[in-house]
Amino acid sequence: MIYHSTRDHSCRLSGPEAILQGLAPDGGLMIFETLPAFDVKEALKLDPIRLQAALLSAFFPEIPEMEALVSKAYLPKFDTPEITPTVPVGPFTVLELFHGPTYAFKDIALCILPYLMRESLRLTGKDASSRLHILTATSGDTGKAAMAGFANVPGILLTVFYPHGGVAPMQRLQMVTQQGENLSASAIIGDFDDAQSGVKKLFMDQRFGEKLGERGIHLSSANSINIGRLIPQIMYYFKAYQDLLSRGHIHMGDEVNFCVPTGNFGDILAGYLAKLLGLPVGRLLVASNQNNVLTDFFHTGIYDRRRELVKTTSPSMDILISSNLERLLYLLSESCGETAAYMKQLQEEGFYRVSDQLKEKLDESFWSGFTTDEEAASAIGEVYQSHQYLLDPHTAAGWHAAKVYQKEHPEDARPMVVLSTASVFKFPKVVLEAASAKTADPVTASSDPFEQLDQLSAFSSLSVPANLALIRSLPELHPAVIEPSEMKAFVMERS
Ligand SMILES: *Cc1c(COP(=O)(O)O)cnc(C)c1O
């Protein structure tokens, strides 16, 4: 199957080549030339492993024995064979995406991506002569999920860059304690956008690429700019739909709305791809935090990143340059030229305005709202009080947005699925204080992140996830803190 750059139709690669490449050579993102045919009704009968295998095979038909790869990737690592279970909570259905080894939704793609990359190396004949060096910028969760997924995978190196002081304490601890001969991580003095643009710059630096090439090294990405990271995220929209069917909540063909806590626009774009494939997806709700560049965009058609990044209690959404929006602009405009022009203007002037035609198409499928930290905290408290269910701060942003949408659109009676993107134990302080605030015994969180885990466990009667409890006894292996200008040397030293 052919993939091409969102900015240039003539920049064409096979699926395995696109997975290895990460970013398109012209700075665009790889996208399929034609959407593959997919039998939605048949897929809805499959268990999660077969479902994921069917989806991945549709997009990457070159890769053989997908089902075996998918079982190896998930079954030993997830705490339920459902992989992504759903739970009815009050007015909504919560889609729990945190049952993997690092407790964020990133695990769903990053458990399988190493297998897809190994197969791609083999299929393109690159496995004998070269190694991959994967560079990844993280707003907190991708870093750990990638490190866990790629630890000690032969032929692959991984370097993770995260914003210094810009991730939650538990997220940082998860990364800096990860063991693996082939792994590096460093904090960047700057925010996520600095880390992401630093990585993109390295991909596009031809001389740097050539130097690495002399050592037999190719660069790739584990961010959702990589099509191999994006496609595996389609599966859970189908899984949620199956669950609503089997609970008798909907009939086959009924539309379902999804609300997605959003940063880099990868997770929600996978939902849009599910809709394109024919899953009856109604409206997709883009939930932002106070970094509401996307909410403004969906309301006005103007994407304007000329603003300060705010640090919030949902750090994985502290992003101003939402990379995957580029893929949506391409899919809706069906024009590489138009997409390239928007991206050029964003790069040079810091903003762009989409055409009226494109804006209309955005409105057909999307709605967007943003949530302040205070509103997220109230949502955590209210949902705990009313339904004895704990939301992490990212999911709380989704919950709040879904509530606002329902108030604004009382005529829309379609069921709502809220994607829960992380375990509460990754953000124990915020969750503990918010959930207990309105009870008879408000809890003050300890300043020690491990004590916070115990406090949250005692408060909620949920057990501390095993891989987080374990970190307590692990040494910190990745102490580096560098300037963005030092990223190139950092990668060179490790290549
Ligand atoms: C990455 C992340 C998000 C945002 O997902 P995008 O695909 O970047 O939009 C939301 N919540 C959590 C917990 C995350 O880790």
The ligand as an SDF file (V2000), in Angstrom:
LIG
                    3D

 15 15  0  0  0  0  0  0  0  0999 V2000
   -0.6300   11.9020   25.0580 C   0  0  0  0  0  0  0  0  0  0  0  0
   -1.7650   12.1070   25.9920 C   0  0  0  0  0  0  0  0  0  0  0  0
   -2.9070   12.8510   25.6320 C   0  0  0  0  0  0  0  0  0  0  0  0
   -3.0130   13.5500   24.3020 C   0  0  0  0  0  0  0  0  0  0  0  0
   -3.0590   12.6470   23.2250 O   0  0  0  0  0  0  0  0  0  0  0  0
   -2.7210   13.1770   21.7500 P   0  0  0  0  0  0  0  0  0  0  0  0
   -2.7100   11.9600   20.8990 O   0  0  0  0  0  0  0  0  0  0  0  0
   -1.3640   13.8040   21.8650 O   0  0  0  0  0  0  0  0  0  0  0  0
   -3.7630   14.1400   21.3970 O   0  0  0  0  0  0  0  0  0  0  0  0
   -3.9480   12.9350   26.5320 C   0  0  0  0  0  0  0  0  0  0  0  0
   -3.8800   12.3540   27.7460 N   0  0  0  0  0  0  0  0  0  0  0  0
   -2.7980   11.6390   28.1300 C   0  0  0  0  0  0  0  0  0  0  0  0
   -2.7910   11.0450   29.4860 C   0  0  0  0  0  0  0  0  0  0  0  0
   -1.7120   11.4800   27.2770 C   0  0  0  0  0  0  0  0  0  0  0  0
   -0.6520   10.7740   27.6680 O   0  0  0  0  0  0  0  0  0  0  0  0
  1  2  1  0
  2  3  1  0
  2 14  2  0
  3  4  1  0
  3 10  2  0
  4  5  1  0
  5  6  1  0
  6  7  2  0
  6  8  1  0
  6  9  1  0
 10 11  1  0
 11 12  2  0
 12 13  1  0
 12 14  1  0
 14 15  1  0
M  END
$$$$
